[in-house]
Amino acid sequence: MSGPTEVLVIITVVALVVVRQFRTERLATDRKWWLLPAILGCVAITDDSLMDPRHTAMSAVLLAVELVVSLGIGIGWAFTTRIWADEHGDVWTRGTMATAGAWVGGIAARGAVIGIGLAMGVHLGSSSFMLGLALSLLARGGVLLWRAGQERTAHVVAAPQQVWEARR
């Protein structure tokens, strides 16, 4: 994928993710939650600009740091997202101000990784950002589904008690 096309894809995906994280949305529990991260990851891995060919060892270290940071960002997004179950047991999500803070912190952390790389003369391509974004989305989706399972369990356990108390 060419540079401008890749940047356009990244901007589009980030805009989509931001919009979806900050509006109230029913959490889809089907198996499609991993599809977008899988596509982004495949595109990033097959691109030649994932690492700096002149500094492969340092590129690998910086890429590993980028992926650890991305994993933390995705987990941060998931734990700062408000999650609740409605009366039918459907789970809903919405980003909070803390989620916005996780976004800002994530941008700063990724900027620091890129800055360290540039200071050392190592240039990670935009594919490393795309792979990191894929990992963040994958972590967010997995943690949200885990939290949704807990929320459904709490909803199912609480519902019969409310019915019993209403009969008294």
PyMOL commands that set and color helices and strands:
alter all, ss='L'
color gray80, all
select helices_A, chain A and resi 3-21+31-46+56-79+97-119+126-167
alter helices_A, ss='H'
color red, helices_A
select strands_A, chain A and resi 25-26+82-85+91-94
alter strands_A, ss='S'
color yellow, strands_A
deselect
rebuild
show_as cartoon
